[in-house]
Amino acid sequence: MWRKVAALCLMVLLVAPSLSAQAREKDQRRTNPTEELPAGPMQAKATTACTECHEARIILQQRLSKAAWTKEVDKMAKWGALVDAADRDALIDYLSANFGPDKPAYEPPRTADKIASGKSK
């Protein structure tokens, strides 16, 4: 019996550092997530509502029409995104203006760019 307990304790000690590193990385992404979303009157609201559950990169990759953004915002609100009814239309306008189908395709930062800017792990 004590061997099972010792094995379990050893496993926890081996896995815990990895889990805490993942938590630290997630917290670091949320420390200043607005740097990834374009400036605008709804930048902070979009950051609060959207990056609570996923990275800003998910938004940055989208090229949706206003109708599609409307469906997306409504869907995410049903799933628990904190979108105040008073901010809904302005948030949709912000997303449509910055991530509409007329915008150029998203180009993710290259690893070399992250290293040069000091953002590597």
C-alpha positions as CSV (number, residue, x, y, z in Angstrom):
1,M,0.0,0.0,0.0
2,W,2.7,2.5,0.9
3,R,4.4,1.8,-2.5
4,K,1.2,3.0,-4.2
5,V,1.1,6.1,-2.1
6,A,4.8,6.8,-2.7
7,A,4.3,6.2,-6.5
8,L,1.4,8.6,-6.5
9,C,3.4,11.3,-4.6
10,L,6.3,10.9,-7.0
11,M,3.9,11.3,-10.0
12,V,2.4,14.5,-8.5
13,L,5.9,15.9,-7.9
14,L,6.8,15.2,-11.5
15,V,3.6,16.6,-13.1
16,A,3.1,19.6,-10.8
17,P,5.9,21.8,-12.2
18,S,4.6,21.3,-15.7
19,L,1.1,22.3,-14.7
20,S,2.2,25.4,-12.8
21,A,4.4,26.4,-15.8
22,Q,1.3,26.2,-18.0
23,A,-0.7,28.3,-15.5
24,R,2.1,30.9,-15.4
25,E,2.1,31.1,-19.2
26,K,-1.7,31.5,-19.3
27,D,-1.5,34.3,-16.7
28,Q,1.3,36.0,-18.7
29,R,-0.9,36.0,-21.8
30,R,-3.6,37.7,-19.8
31,T,-1.4,40.2,-18.2
32,N,-1.3,42.4,-21.3
33,P,-3.5,40.7,-23.9
34,T,-4.7,44.1,-25.4
35,E,-1.3,44.4,-27.1
36,E,-2.6,41.8,-29.6
37,L,-5.9,43.3,-30.4
38,P,-6.1,46.5,-32.5
39,A,-6.7,49.8,-30.7
40,G,-10.2,51.1,-30.6
41,P,-13.0,52.0,-28.3
42,M,-14.0,48.4,-27.7
43,Q,-10.5,46.9,-27.4
44,A,-10.7,46.5,-23.7
45,K,-14.2,45.0,-23.8
46,A,-13.2,42.6,-26.6
47,T,-10.2,41.6,-24.5
48,T,-12.3,41.0,-21.4
49,A,-15.1,39.1,-23.2
50,C,-13.0,37.1,-25.7
51,T,-9.7,36.3,-24.2
52,E,-11.2,35.0,-20.9
53,C,-11.6,31.7,-22.8
54,H,-9.2,31.8,-25.7
55,E,-6.2,33.6,-27.0
56,A,-6.6,36.8,-29.1
57,R,-5.0,34.9,-32.0
58,I,-8.3,33.1,-32.5
59,I,-9.9,36.5,-33.2
60,L,-7.0,37.8,-35.2
61,Q,-7.3,34.9,-37.7
62,Q,-11.0,35.5,-38.4
63,R,-12.2,37.3,-41.5
64,L,-16.0,37.4,-40.9
65,S,-18.8,39.6,-42.2
66,K,-20.8,41.7,-39.8
67,A,-23.6,39.1,-39.9
68,A,-21.2,36.3,-39.1
69,W,-19.6,38.3,-36.3
70,T,-23.1,38.9,-34.9
71,K,-23.8,35.2,-34.8
72,E,-20.4,34.5,-33.3
73,V,-20.8,37.1,-30.5
74,D,-24.3,35.9,-29.7
75,K,-23.1,32.3,-29.7
76,M,-20.2,33.1,-27.4
77,A,-22.5,35.1,-25.0
78,K,-24.7,32.0,-24.8
79,W,-21.6,30.0,-23.9
80,G,-20.8,32.4,-21.1
81,A,-18.8,35.3,-22.6
82,L,-19.3,38.4,-20.6
83,V,-20.9,40.7,-23.2
84,D,-23.0,43.4,-21.7
85,A,-26.2,44.0,-23.8
86,A,-25.3,47.7,-23.9
87,D,-21.9,46.8,-25.5
88,R,-23.0,44.1,-27.9
89,D,-23.5,46.2,-31.0
90,A,-20.3,48.2,-30.5
91,L,-18.4,45.0,-30.0
92,I,-19.8,43.6,-33.2
93,D,-18.9,46.8,-35.0
94,Y,-15.3,46.7,-33.6
95,L,-14.8,43.0,-34.7
96,S,-16.4,43.7,-38.1
97,A,-14.2,46.7,-38.7
98,N,-11.0,45.1,-37.7
99,F,-11.5,41.5,-38.8
100,G,-13.9,41.7,-41.7
101,P,-13.6,39.8,-45.0
102,D,-12.0,42.9,-46.7
103,K,-9.0,42.8,-44.3
104,P,-5.7,41.1,-45.4
105,A,-5.1,37.5,-44.2
106,Y,-3.6,37.1,-40.7
107,E,0.1,36.5,-40.7
108,P,1.2,35.0,-37.4
109,P,4.5,36.2,-35.9
110,R,7.4,34.0,-36.8
111,T,9.5,32.3,-34.1
112,A,12.6,34.2,-35.2
113,D,10.6,37.5,-34.7
114,K,9.7,36.4,-31.1
115,I,13.3,35.5,-30.4
116,A,14.5,38.9,-31.7
117,S,12.0,40.8,-29.7
118,G,12.9,38.9,-26.5
119,K,9.5,37.0,-26.3
120,S,10.9,33.5,-26.5
121,K,10.6,31.1,-23.7
